[in-house]
Amino acid sequence: MTGRLDGKVAVITGGCSGIGLGTVELFAAQGAKVVAADLQVDKGEMLEKRFPGQVRFAPCDVTHESQVAAAVALAQDAFGGLDILFNNAGHGGAPNGVADMTAEGWDATFALLLRGPVLGMKHALPLMLQRGGGSIINTASIAGLQAGFGPLAYSTAKAAVIHMSKCAAAELSPLKVRVNAICPGLIATSIFGASMGLPREVADQMAARVAEVGPKIQPIPKAGLPEDIARAALYLASDDSEFVTGTHIVVDGGVTIGGRHAWDHAAPSPLLSAMGITPEQAEQMRAALIAAQAQGA
């Protein structure tokens, strides 16, 4: 069988670890040529050795437009064009709340999480038009959909990524360029530790803890892994999604379905708890109602 991305060229930012690395590996396995753009030079050079002739590394800080432009240009120089852009680079951003937010922290977070993807789209567009169209994928987050899943600046920036993707899709769809976002849930990567200011080595170790805790707090009792997001990116990058643009895909194990009581019948309902009704009493009431309905039938 041929790969779903045979003949296609992709640029993936943040491509040397976490979700980005998982996506580089999957895209390469599906036949794509890939430029992995990242700050981690050692890991980038190792990627090139793992995938000779198929993956190229571009040193890139997406807050610097010249480096974004250079990463995109490498796709043209090394592989002859560009079909797919995955704006994935990011971290947890400023940890401050409203009361202690700094202008510098806010601006740095938005430069990375929002300005970076905009610059990526700007520089990718001319190359995609030369190929007759393309697919742009932006990493958002469930923190952009609901409060409580991330710091203030991070959550606000990710909400903006979702809306930016919709607006860009409206602008670019006549040019046959699709734009979509992915909203990951709790994924076992180093982003949580990094957002706390921990050294990268320690942050990487925290990913194991995330993998341990994740299955206990969401409807699907499985750890969220980078490959879960990579598979969603593969769908959006491939021709399988040629009729999909301007939307976001939530990949979160169901954690945004609702409070725990929505999917765990042993968990107390906040409403019933406020009324002084225990889960056991609620179950008795439900059983009595079912019995009454059966008798009425």
ABEGO torsion letter per residue (X at the ends): XBBAABGBBBBBBGAABEAAAAAAAAAAAAGBBBBBBBABAAAAAAAAAABBGABBBBBBBAABAAAAAAAAAAAAAAAGEBABBBBABEBAEBABBAAABBAAAAAAAAAAAAAAAAAAAAAAAAAAAAAGEEBBBBBBBAAAABBGABBAAAAAAAAAAAAAAAAAAAAAAAAGBBBBBBBBBBBBBAAAAAAAGBBAAAAAAAAAAAAAAAAAABABBBBBBAAAAAAAAAAAABAAAAABBGBBBBBAGGAAAEBAAAABAABBBAAAAAAGBBAAAAAAAAAAAAAAAAAAX
